[in-house]
Amino acid sequence: MSEVRNVVIIGSGPAGYTAAIYTARANLEPLLFQGLQPGGQLTITTDVENFPGYPEGVMGPEMMQEFQTQAERFGTEIRFEQITEVDFSSRPFTLKTDFDTFQAHSVIISTGASARLLGLEAETALMGRGVSACATCDGAFFPDKDILVVGGGDSAMEEANYLTRFGRKVTIVHRREEFRASKIMVDRCKANEKIDWLLNKSVVDILPGDDGKVRAALLEDTQSGEQMEVECDGIFIAIGHTPNSEIFEDKLEKDENGYIVVHDGTYTSVDGVFACGDVMDHIYRQAVTAAGTGCMAAIDAERWLEAQEA
Ligand code: NAP
């Protein structure tokens, strides 16, 4: 076991890297675990147009590389490993990866959230064979094809718009008539000639063709119950996210949806453990708000550590 670190940061999205920049500049020599998806959700997105300071927009992966470079510039130690177990019952806290055990006086959790799926058997079986949860990753595999996008939030609108770069036709399938998405995103899709709509429909099954790839989706009208088969080559699931908080089960207070509960800024139910970004924020979930709460967690941790020494 190595020495006790001042701060260990779990997660490498905008929240984690911002917490790293601030704690590193405060000479706390943070150790950051990137986890399985270094850079977080922004690495599977395209243009980020709403992060201040980028008037022309920036590609998500490029922005996250810049966050990492900035965190490293001030001395953050970064490890490409995943924390699989934590013990917050006594201090210093203990954190384990598959290979090693670490100790920390304070911990900042910024593990983010992951794409939600419909929960259909066929969805898992056909993942990578026409089913995807990431347009940026897989859109190019569908040139001139018919694509369905499931969902009615900003993610669905963004993915649908992006997929029109590749597909012949993109159909948004949503279980209601009203959208959770912002008006500007819906309007952008409505103005896109390649986008069609199937509203009040839910996906009840995904049907494979003889080649073992997606052939059609079986939809059910949410009002009449009537079922219809819609031929398509690709189905992109864009129905929101689940917080990555499983390893904190019974260790920290969480809400009914699994988001870590914070108070007075970023304090969790355990003194010395702080949470920031999408793992504690089910309302805003933006890169800029995640970065903002990352900054708050760093300042909270710094002040808390100072108070322990006093
Ligand atoms: P969201 O806003 O929670 O929307 C999820 C959508 O999926 C809803 O329309 C929901 O339908 C539908 N849905 C959920 N579970 C479903 C199921 N089992 N079957 C069928 N449909 C289901 O999630 P999001 O679109 O990922 O957006 C999350 C946050 O990120 C939002 O704050 C959004 O503004 C932000 N975001 C912003 C941008 C941008 O500005 N560029 C891009 C992406 C995301 P109901 O409405 O019927 O519940």
Residues whose N, C-alpha, C, O or C-beta is under 5 A from the ligand:
A	BS01	NAP	L118 G151 G152 G153 D154 S155 A156 E158 R175 R176 R180 A238 I239 G240 H241 I283 Y284 R285
